[in-house]
Amino acid sequence: MKLFFSDVIFFIPIGFFLSALTPAWRLWKRLLVPLALVVVIEAFQYTLNTGVADVDDVICSMAGFGLGGFVKYLLDRIRRSVTKGKEAKICYVWESQRRGAPKRKDG
């Protein structure tokens, strides 16, 4: 039971940031990338004999990714209701860096 929660909790932030950084990805890409990552981790555990490769780990990790994406969705809904749609996105910092905008000079 302890490992169940650790797998889920570990992947929640990764799911959140994956959803925040890739808003234009379709649902199948958002499911395929985490699944591939989890399968690679489990394959390394099996190959290197460092842990037990188990289907339950894959399911729990995918649940963590899903919860992270759901938290991002909920925060978007809350932000939209509070700002009444004035802000379009959460990740303005990442958007400006991706577009090649000049970086701020501090001081």
C-alpha positions as CSV (number, residue, x, y, z in Angstrom):
1,M,0.0,0.0,0.0
2,K,2.9,2.3,0.8
3,L,4.4,1.8,-2.7
4,F,1.0,2.5,-4.3
5,F,0.9,6.0,-2.9
6,S,4.5,6.7,-3.6
7,D,4.1,5.8,-7.3
8,V,1.0,8.0,-7.6
9,I,2.4,11.0,-5.7
10,F,5.7,10.9,-7.5
11,F,4.0,11.2,-11.0
12,I,1.4,13.9,-10.1
13,P,3.8,16.8,-10.7
14,I,5.1,15.3,-13.9
15,G,1.6,14.9,-15.2
16,F,0.8,18.5,-14.1
17,F,3.8,20.0,-15.9
18,L,3.4,17.8,-19.0
19,S,-0.2,19.1,-19.3
20,A,0.9,22.7,-18.7
21,L,3.9,22.6,-21.1
22,T,2.1,20.8,-24.0
23,P,-1.5,22.3,-24.1
24,A,-1.8,21.7,-27.9
25,W,-1.1,18.0,-27.7
26,R,-3.9,15.7,-28.4
27,L,-5.1,13.2,-25.8
28,W,-3.4,10.2,-27.3
29,K,0.0,11.9,-27.1
30,R,-0.7,12.9,-23.5
31,L,-1.3,9.3,-22.7
32,L,1.4,7.8,-24.9
33,V,4.3,9.8,-23.6
34,P,3.7,9.0,-19.9
35,L,3.0,5.3,-20.7
36,A,6.3,5.1,-22.6
37,L,8.2,6.7,-19.8
38,V,6.7,4.4,-17.2
39,V,7.4,1.3,-19.4
40,V,11.0,2.4,-19.9
41,I,11.4,2.8,-16.1
42,E,9.9,-0.6,-15.5
43,A,12.1,-2.1,-18.2
44,F,15.2,-0.7,-16.5
45,Q,14.1,-2.0,-13.2
46,Y,13.7,-5.5,-14.7
47,T,17.0,-5.4,-16.7
48,L,19.2,-3.9,-14.0
49,N,17.5,-6.1,-11.3
50,T,17.1,-3.0,-9.1
51,G,13.4,-3.5,-8.3
52,V,10.4,-5.5,-9.1
53,A,8.8,-4.8,-12.5
54,D,5.1,-5.0,-11.9
55,V,1.9,-4.1,-13.8
56,D,0.6,-2.4,-10.7
57,D,3.4,0.1,-10.8
58,V,2.5,1.1,-14.4
59,I,-1.2,1.5,-13.4
60,C,-0.3,3.6,-10.3
61,S,2.1,5.8,-12.3
62,M,-0.4,6.4,-15.0
63,A,-3.0,7.3,-12.3
64,G,-0.4,9.8,-11.0
65,F,0.0,11.3,-14.4
66,G,-3.8,11.5,-14.8
67,L,-4.3,13.2,-11.4
68,G,-1.6,15.8,-12.3
69,G,-3.4,16.6,-15.5
70,F,-6.7,16.8,-13.7
71,V,-5.2,19.2,-11.1
72,K,-4.0,21.4,-14.0
73,Y,-7.5,21.2,-15.5
74,L,-9.1,22.2,-12.2
75,L,-6.7,25.1,-11.7
76,D,-7.5,26.3,-15.3
77,R,-11.3,26.2,-14.5
78,I,-10.8,28.1,-11.2
79,R,-8.6,30.7,-12.9
80,R,-11.1,31.2,-15.7
81,S,-13.9,31.7,-13.2
82,V,-11.9,34.1,-11.0
83,T,-10.5,36.2,-13.8
84,K,-13.7,35.9,-16.0
85,G,-11.6,34.7,-18.9
86,K,-9.1,37.6,-19.0
87,E,-6.1,35.4,-18.6
88,A,-5.9,32.7,-21.3
89,K,-3.2,30.5,-19.9
90,I,-1.3,29.8,-16.7
91,C,2.2,29.4,-18.3
92,Y,3.0,32.8,-19.6
93,V,6.7,32.5,-18.6
94,W,7.2,29.3,-20.6
95,E,5.3,30.8,-23.5
96,S,7.5,33.8,-23.7
97,Q,10.6,31.7,-23.6
98,R,9.4,29.4,-26.3
99,R,8.6,32.2,-28.7
100,G,12.1,33.6,-28.5
101,A,11.2,36.7,-26.6
102,P,14.2,38.6,-25.1
103,K,14.9,37.7,-21.5
104,R,14.6,40.2,-18.8
105,K,17.8,41.8,-17.4
106,D,17.8,41.9,-13.7
107,G,19.5,44.9,-12.2
